[in-house]
């Protein structure tokens, strides 16, 4: 499974908990799709666990978690920096 597919799977699980049964496109805003601020924190933690990375405090910004593509870029950059 590609990193993008893994990120989408996490986002879908979180959206389903909110009663949203859609698969977000790579550029869909996840907050607009239905995730709350608390969901976004849980999303960050789930991404860290899924990819066995630690996202730097400086990278924990809303822009880095807005879309699947933004998360994918963050995961890639974080993994390379490790």
Secondary structure, DSSP 8 states (H G I E B T S, - for coil): --HHHHHHHHHHHHHHHTT------TTS-HHHHT--HHHHHHHHHHHHHHHT----GGG--GGGGSSHHHHHHHHHHHHHH-
